[in-house]
Amino acid sequence: MRHFIEAFNHAHPEEARRIDPRTQEALTRYPWPGNVRELKHAVERACILSPGPVLGTDAFFGEGQDVGAEAPASRPLADYLMDCERDYLRMVLEQHGGHMTRSAEALGITRKNLWEKMRKLGMSEPG
């Protein structure tokens, strides 16, 4: 878990994150049915979507949910990945004031590719 947070911090030093010790303890007890990949994606998503530098339990599983011994209801991996991609695209677009060309450049894709991804994910073009 620390490895993934450190990797995020290295890639995004201006948005450095750290994990709350109680949250780390709870996440250590969590069974992670998707194994290391699920943990990695959960850490990346929490880092991206967290409004502050400290990652609490709600950053991983939503507000008001506790990380207990049982995994949350499973859902298809494709649905989870689409949600992650949609959230990330929204964040990048917001960072660039909705400017499609600058957002696409930041993502390392063409403007057309960004538009196609947004259409596939059911997102409307900002404006």
Secondary structure, DSSP 8 states (H G I E B T S, - for coil): -HHHHHHHHHH-GGG--EE-HHHHHHHHHS--TTHHHHHHHHHHHHHHH-SSSEE-HHHHH-TT----SS------HHHHHHHHHHHHHHHHHHHTTT-HHHHHHHHTS-HHHHHHHHHHTT-----
